[in-house]
Amino acid sequence: MTNAHSILKEVESIFQEVFEDSTLKLTENTTAHDIAEWDSVQHLLLLHALEQHFFIKFALEEMISFQNVRDICGSIKQKLDK
């Protein structure tokens, strides 16, 4: 069983790399509206980086449906727990 808190910390690290901002802090409620640079292109780059880091694959429907960091972390946790 994967720890949700540790996933959030790893996801935060990936966000910091992708957005080139080591001060970026995430909560489960963080959305694209909270990060100015988080546009559709950055969203794809971010999800690709997460797939590479966690050795998972997101379905297109998932990528489109993510509303916040909680959704992303939940999907990662579900995939890792399989």
Contacts in CASP RR format, 6 or more apart in sequence:
PFRMAT RR
TARGET T0000
AUTHOR 0000-0000-0000
METHOD contacts of the structure
MODEL  1
MTNAHSILKEVESIFQEVFEDSTLKLTENTTAHDIAEWDSVQHLLLLHAL
EQHFFIKFALEEMISFQNVRDICGSIKQKLDK
1 81 0 8 1.000
2 76 0 8 1.000
2 77 0 8 1.000
2 80 0 8 1.000
2 81 0 8 1.000
4 73 0 8 1.000
4 74 0 8 1.000
4 77 0 8 1.000
7 73 0 8 1.000
7 74 0 8 1.000
7 76 0 8 1.000
7 77 0 8 1.000
7 80 0 8 1.000
8 26 0 8 1.000
8 28 0 8 1.000
8 69 0 8 1.000
8 73 0 8 1.000
10 53 0 8 1.000
10 54 0 8 1.000
11 26 0 8 1.000
11 50 0 8 1.000
11 69 0 8 1.000
11 72 0 8 1.000
11 73 0 8 1.000
11 76 0 8 1.000
12 24 0 8 1.000
12 25 0 8 1.000
12 26 0 8 1.000
14 46 0 8 1.000
14 49 0 8 1.000
14 50 0 8 1.000
14 53 0 8 1.000
15 24 0 8 1.000
15 26 0 8 1.000
15 35 0 8 1.000
15 46 0 8 1.000
16 22 0 8 1.000
16 23 0 8 1.000
16 24 0 8 1.000
17 49 0 8 1.000
18 42 0 8 1.000
18 45 0 8 1.000
18 46 0 8 1.000
18 49 0 8 1.000
19 35 0 8 1.000
19 37 0 8 1.000
19 38 0 8 1.000
19 42 0 8 1.000
19 46 0 8 1.000
24 35 0 8 1.000
26 69 0 8 1.000
27 69 0 8 1.000
28 68 0 8 1.000
28 69 0 8 1.000
28 70 0 8 1.000
28 73 0 8 1.000
29 68 0 8 1.000
29 69 0 8 1.000
29 70 0 8 1.000
30 68 0 8 1.000
30 69 0 8 1.000
31 67 0 8 1.000
31 68 0 8 1.000
31 69 0 8 1.000
32 38 0 8 1.000
32 39 0 8 1.000
32 43 0 8 1.000
38 46 0 8 1.000
43 63 0 8 1.000
43 66 0 8 1.000
44 63 0 8 1.000
47 58 0 8 1.000
47 63 0 8 1.000
47 72 0 8 1.000
50 56 0 8 1.000
50 58 0 8 1.000
50 72 0 8 1.000
50 76 0 8 1.000
51 57 0 8 1.000
51 58 0 8 1.000
54 76 0 8 1.000
54 79 0 8 1.000
54 80 0 8 1.000
56 76 0 8 1.000
56 79 0 8 1.000
56 80 0 8 1.000
58 75 0 8 1.000
62 75 0 8 1.000
65 71 0 8 1.000
66 72 0 8 1.000
66 75 0 8 1.000
END
